[in-house]
Structures are given as structure tokens and as C-alpha cells.
Amino acid sequence: MSAQDDHEDLVPSATPGYKPAGPAKSADEYAKMDAEDESLARWKASLGIVPGASGTNASGPKVTVLTLELVSPSMPPGKRLHLNLQDPAQVQEFKKNPVTIKEGVDYNVRITFKVNHSIISGVRYIQVVKRAGVRMDKMEQMLGSYGPHPQGEPYTKNFDTEESPSGMIARSGTYNVRSRVVDDDGEVYADWEWSFKLGKEW
């Protein structure tokens, strides 16, 4: 597969009726808009959009993706598949040395991320899985709409439950994954690669 194929796989699906909103406003600007509307103010507060929430620094990326985790009720106690995306050495380790996922089990992809400033919407997680260069699966999930957390805390998003493939053929070979967090305007907030194998046990 060429780099062009990879690029096309990772382009987010068009959201029907979506039109770019023009220059982005800061969370503080959104918080002060329609300030007299109490119900709107409560809704904005539920998204973390309150005056002063974003501080004064509106430079840098709107979103920082912190971790990727695979979670399954079938995992033995104490077992974790957790990738710290802020640690380049760990990202390289997950790319070079495949993690083992048990075949035929339900699991969720979970990410944590921080909204640094402004409001995010139309941001999604895209995951493309290939084996021997052939696309096997693509997952595309929306994060939702968020503003900066009032206490500066990260958000956690659990995506829909998936089932891992099973069988001897599924267990042969390594699966290469390209993950990306991108918005409707094409701005990429995180882009990384990792790999896994399927096994009879975790």
C-alpha cells in the first residue's frame, strides 16, 4: 500500500450539513456570548465553557492526546494495554513489538485527551488496521464536543465495543495499526502507529 492509500484511509468521513465555522473563537469568547441566556449558560458550563476556563494562553494545539488503552472484561487482573503517547520511547516500543490481544473477545479502545483552549467539535478518532499491507478494518468514532476542563483535567472517551477476530488464520501474522485524531477541518492532533498479534490468551 502506498502512502497515498494510507492518507485516503485516514481522511475523516464528511459530516452531512457541516460547514466550517470560520475563525475559531476561544472558550472565553464563547462563554461570554449570549451570557444572559441561563439555559444556554448551563449547557456551555456542562462542556467546560465558562469565563476564564481556558486561561490566557491560546497558542499551540487545541487538543493534546495523552493515552491510548485497550480495555476488556476478559483481561486477567492487573493486565493493562496502555500506551502513553507523550513518551516517544513507548510509542516506538508499541510500533516495533506487537502487543497480544486475545482472539474472539470484546474490547474497547479508550483514549484520554486534554482540551487546551477553544471549543472542539467534529473531532474523531480513526484507526486503520492492515495485515501484510492489506486493509482489514477501519474504525471511526467521534469524540464529541468539549471545552477546556475548568480544573484543567483530561477527558476520557470509551469507544464502541469491538470483537477481536478468531481462528488460526486470524492468529497468523502481525496487524499494523495507524491511529489518528483529526477534526472536520482536517487538522491532525495526533498520528501514531502500533501493532498487535492475536493469541489464545492475553
Backbone hydrogen bonds in HBPLUS format (Angstrom, degrees):
<---DONOR---> <-ACCEPTOR-->    atom                        ^
c    i                          cat <-CA-CA->   ^        H-A-AA   ^      H-
h    n   atom  resd res      DA  || num        DHA   H-A  angle D-A-AA Bond
n    s   type  num  typ     dist DA aas  dist angle  dist       angle   num
A0005-ASP N   A0002-SER O   3.08 MM   3  5.19 118.6  2.48  96.9 110.8     1
A0006-ASP N   A0002-SER O   3.13 MM   4  6.53 158.8  2.17 149.3 154.6     2
A0007-HIS N   A0003-ALA O   2.91 MM   4  6.17 158.4  1.96 147.2 152.9     3
A0008-GLU N   A0004-GLN O   3.00 MM   4  6.28 160.5  2.04 151.4 155.8     4
A0009-ASP N   A0005-ASP O   2.95 MM   4  6.20 155.2  2.01 151.5 158.5     5
A0010-LEU N   A0006-ASP O   3.17 MM   4  6.38 140.9  2.33 145.9 155.5     6
A0010-LEU N   A0007-HIS O   3.17 MM   3  5.30 130.2  2.43  97.5 110.2     7
A0011-VAL N   A0008-GLU O   3.39 MM   3  5.40 169.5  2.40 104.6 107.5     8
A0018-TYR N   A0015-THR O   2.99 MM   3  5.45 162.3  2.02 138.1 139.0     9
A0030-TYR N   A0026-SER O   3.01 MM   4  6.39 159.7  2.06 151.4 156.8    10
A0031-ALA N   A0027-ALA O   2.82 MM   4  6.01 154.4  1.88 147.7 155.4    11
A0032-LYS N   A0028-ASP O   3.14 MM   4  6.36 143.2  2.29 142.2 150.4    12
A0033-MET N   A0030-TYR O   3.18 MM   3  5.22 143.7  2.32  98.7 109.2    13
A0037-ASP N   A0034-ASP O   3.01 MM   3  5.68 165.5  2.03 123.4 128.0    14
A0041-ALA N   A0037-ASP O   2.88 MM   4  6.11 151.1  1.97 148.9 158.3    15
A0042-ARG N   A0038-GLU O   2.92 MM   4  6.22 152.4  1.99 149.2 155.9    16
A0043-TRP N   A0039-SER O   3.04 MM   4  6.29 157.3  2.09 143.2 149.3    17
A0044-LYS N   A0040-LEU O   2.89 MM   4  6.13 163.1  1.92 151.2 155.8    18
A0045-ALA N   A0041-ALA O   2.89 MM   4  6.07 152.4  1.97 143.2 151.4    19
A0046-SER N   A0042-ARG O   3.02 MM   4  6.30 142.2  2.17 142.1 151.7    20
A0046-SER N   A0043-TRP O   3.11 MM   3  5.14 123.4  2.44  94.1 108.4    21
A0047-LEU N   A0044-LYS O   3.01 MM   3  5.20 141.3  2.17 101.5 113.0    22
A0049-ILE N   A0044-LYS O   2.78 MM   5  4.96 155.0  1.84 149.5 141.7    23
A0048-GLY N   A0045-ALA O   2.93 MM   3  4.86 157.5  1.98 103.4 109.4    24
A0147-GLY N   A0047-LEU O   2.76 MM 100  5.41 136.2  1.95 158.6 157.2    25
A0053-ALA N   A0050-VAL O   2.96 MM   3  5.45 161.6  2.00 144.5 143.3    26
A0055-GLY N   A0052-GLY O   3.27 MM   3  5.39 159.8  2.31 105.2 111.3    27
A0116-ASN N   A0062-LYS O   2.72 MM  54  5.11 153.4  1.79 139.3 146.8    28
A0064-THR N   A0114-LYS O   2.90 MM  50  5.19 158.6  1.94 151.0 157.8    29
A0114-LYS N   A0064-THR O   2.81 MM  50  5.19 160.3  1.85 148.1 154.6    30
A0066-LEU N   A0112-THR O   2.84 MM  46  5.48 154.3  1.90 140.7 148.0    31
A0085-LEU N   A0066-LEU O   2.84 MM  19  5.39 141.6  1.99 143.3 152.8    32
A0067-THR N   A0112-THR O   3.38 MM  45  5.29 158.2  2.44 128.9 133.8    33
A0112-THR N   A0067-THR O   3.19 MM  45  5.29 152.1  2.27 130.1 135.6    34
A0068-LEU N   A0083-LEU O   3.00 MM  15  5.16 152.9  2.07 142.7 151.4    35
A0083-LEU N   A0068-LEU O   2.77 MM  15  5.16 172.7  1.78 167.8 169.3    36
A0069-GLU N   A0110-ARG O   2.77 MM  41  5.08 145.4  1.89 154.0 161.8    37
A0110-ARG N   A0069-GLU O   2.79 MM  41  5.08 158.1  1.84 157.3 160.5    38
A0070-LEU N   A0081-LEU O   3.01 MM  11  5.49 156.0  2.07 152.9 160.7    39
A0071-VAL N   A0108-ASN O   2.90 MM  37  5.17 163.8  1.92 150.8 156.3    40
A0108-ASN N   A0071-VAL O   2.75 MM  37  5.17 152.3  1.82 149.3 159.0    41
A0075-MET N   A0072-SER O   3.17 MM   3  5.57 167.9  2.18 112.9 116.7    42
A0079-LYS N   A0076-PRO O   3.05 MM   3  5.62 163.4  2.08 140.3 142.5    43
A0087-ASP N   A0084-ASN O   3.10 MM   3  5.61 164.6  2.12 117.6 120.7    44
A0090-GLN N   A0087-ASP O   3.00 MM   3  5.42 122.0  2.35 110.1 124.0    45
A0091-VAL N   A0087-ASP O   3.08 MM   4  6.41 155.6  2.14 154.8 162.6    46
A0092-GLN N   A0088-PRO O   3.00 MM   4  6.25 158.8  2.05 148.2 153.1    47
A0093-GLU N   A0089-ALA O   2.98 MM   4  6.20 149.4  2.07 140.3 149.3    48
A0094-PHE N   A0090-GLN O   2.98 MM   4  6.25 157.3  2.03 151.0 155.2    49
A0095-LYS N   A0091-VAL O   3.13 MM   4  6.35 137.4  2.32 138.8 150.4    50
A0095-LYS N   A0092-GLN O   3.17 MM   3  5.03 126.0  2.48  90.6 104.9    51
A0096-LYS N   A0092-GLN O   2.92 MM   4  6.13 159.7  1.96 154.0 158.4    52
A0097-ASN N   A0093-GLU O   2.88 MM   4  5.69 163.2  1.90 150.3 155.6    53
A0195-SER N   A0094-PHE O   3.05 MM 101  6.28 139.9  2.21 146.5 144.5    54
A0099-VAL N   A0195-SER O   3.08 MM  96  6.53 155.9  2.14 140.0 134.2    55
A0197-LYS N   A0099-VAL O   2.78 MM  98  6.18 149.6  1.87 158.0 164.9    56
A0101-ILE N   A0197-LYS O   2.87 MM  96  6.19 165.2  1.89 166.8 171.2    57
A0199-GLY N   A0101-ILE O   3.01 MM  98  6.10 152.3  2.09 141.7 146.0    58
A0103-GLU N   A0199-GLY O   2.88 MM  96  5.71 155.9  1.94 171.3 165.5    59
A0104-GLY N   A0164-SER O   3.07 MM  60  4.91 129.3  2.34 106.7 116.8    60
A0104-GLY N   A0165-PRO O   3.18 MM  61  5.34 147.2  2.29 110.6 115.3    61
A0164-SER N   A0105-VAL O   2.94 MM  59  5.52 163.0  1.97 152.2 152.5    62
A0107-TYR N   A0162-GLU O   2.90 MM  55  5.51 153.7  1.97 153.4 159.3    63
A0162-GLU N   A0107-TYR O   2.87 MM  55  5.51 171.6  1.88 167.7 169.5    64
A0159-PHE N   A0109-VAL O   2.95 MM  50  5.59 174.0  1.95 173.1 175.0    65
A0111-ILE N   A0157-LYS O   3.03 MM  46  5.48 157.1  2.09 150.1 154.0    66
A0157-LYS N   A0111-ILE O   2.87 MM  46  5.48 164.3  1.89 164.6 169.8    67
A0113-PHE N   A0155-TYR O   2.92 MM  42  5.41 153.7  1.99 147.3 155.8    68
A0155-TYR N   A0113-PHE O   2.70 MM  42  5.41 164.9  1.72 170.5 167.4    69
A0120-ILE N   A0146-TYR O   2.83 MM  26  5.38 169.5  1.84 165.9 168.3    70
A0146-TYR N   A0120-ILE O   3.03 MM  26  5.38 148.5  2.14 139.3 149.0    71
A0143-LEU N   A0123-VAL O   2.82 MM  20  5.71 171.9  1.82 156.7 154.0    72
A0124-ARG N   A0182-VAL O   2.84 MM  58  5.66 167.4  1.85 161.6 163.3    73
A0182-VAL N   A0124-ARG O   3.05 MM  58  5.66 154.9  2.12 156.8 161.7    74
A0125-TYR N   A0141-GLN O   2.72 MM  16  5.26 159.7  1.76 162.3 164.7    75
A0141-GLN N   A0125-TYR O   2.90 MM  16  5.26 162.4  1.93 151.9 157.4    76
A0126-ILE N   A0180-ARG O   2.81 MM  54  5.24 167.4  1.83 159.6 163.7    77
A0180-ARG N   A0126-ILE O   2.88 MM  54  5.24 149.0  1.98 153.2 159.5    78
A0127-GLN N   A0139-MET O   2.81 MM  12  5.07 158.5  1.85 151.0 155.4    79
A0139-MET N   A0127-GLN O   2.81 MM  12  5.07 160.0  1.85 147.7 154.6    80
A0128-VAL N   A0178-ARG O   3.00 MM  50  5.33 164.6  2.02 151.6 155.4    81
A0178-ARG N   A0128-VAL O   2.98 MM  50  5.33 157.1  2.03 147.8 155.3    82
A0129-VAL N   A0137-ASP O   2.84 MM   8  5.11 172.5  1.85 150.4 152.9    83
A0136-MET N   A0129-VAL O   2.72 MM   7  5.56 168.4  1.73 151.7 155.8    84
A0137-ASP N   A0129-VAL O   3.28 MM   8  5.11 156.0  2.35 138.1 138.0    85
A0130-LYS N   A0176-ASN O   2.83 MM  46  5.23 164.6  1.85 153.4 158.7    86
A0176-ASN N   A0130-LYS O   2.75 MM  46  5.23 162.2  1.78 163.4 165.1    87
A0131-ARG N   A0134-VAL O   2.96 MM   3  5.36 154.8  2.02 144.3 147.0    88
A0134-VAL N   A0131-ARG O   3.03 MM   3  5.36 167.3  2.05 116.1 118.9    89
A0152-GLY N   A0149-HIS O   2.80 MM   3  4.79 160.4  1.83 110.8 116.5    90
A0171-ARG N   A0167-GLY O   3.03 MM   4  6.31 143.2  2.17 147.4 158.3    91
A0172-SER N   A0169-ILE O   3.13 MM   3  5.31 153.2  2.20 103.8 112.0    92
A0175-TYR N   A0196-PHE O   2.86 MM  21  5.30 174.6  1.86 172.5 170.8    93
A0196-PHE N   A0175-TYR O   2.94 MM  21  5.30 153.9  2.01 145.6 154.1    94
A0177-VAL N   A0194-TRP O   2.76 MM  17  5.23 168.4  1.77 169.2 165.6    95
A0194-TRP N   A0177-VAL O   2.97 MM  17  5.23 154.0  2.04 141.1 147.9    96
A0179-SER N   A0192-TRP O   2.85 MM  13  5.43 171.7  1.85 168.2 170.6    97
A0192-TRP N   A0179-SER O   2.96 MM  13  5.43 158.7  2.00 148.7 155.6    98
A0181-VAL N   A0190-ALA O   2.88 MM   9  5.12 156.8  1.94 142.2 144.7    99
A0189-TYR N   A0181-VAL O   2.73 MM   8  5.43 164.5  1.76 158.7 163.9   100
A0183-ASP N   A0187-GLU O   3.05 MM   4  5.52 146.4  2.17 138.6 148.8   101
A0186-GLY N   A0183-ASP O   2.86 MM   3  5.36 161.9  1.90 119.2 123.2   102
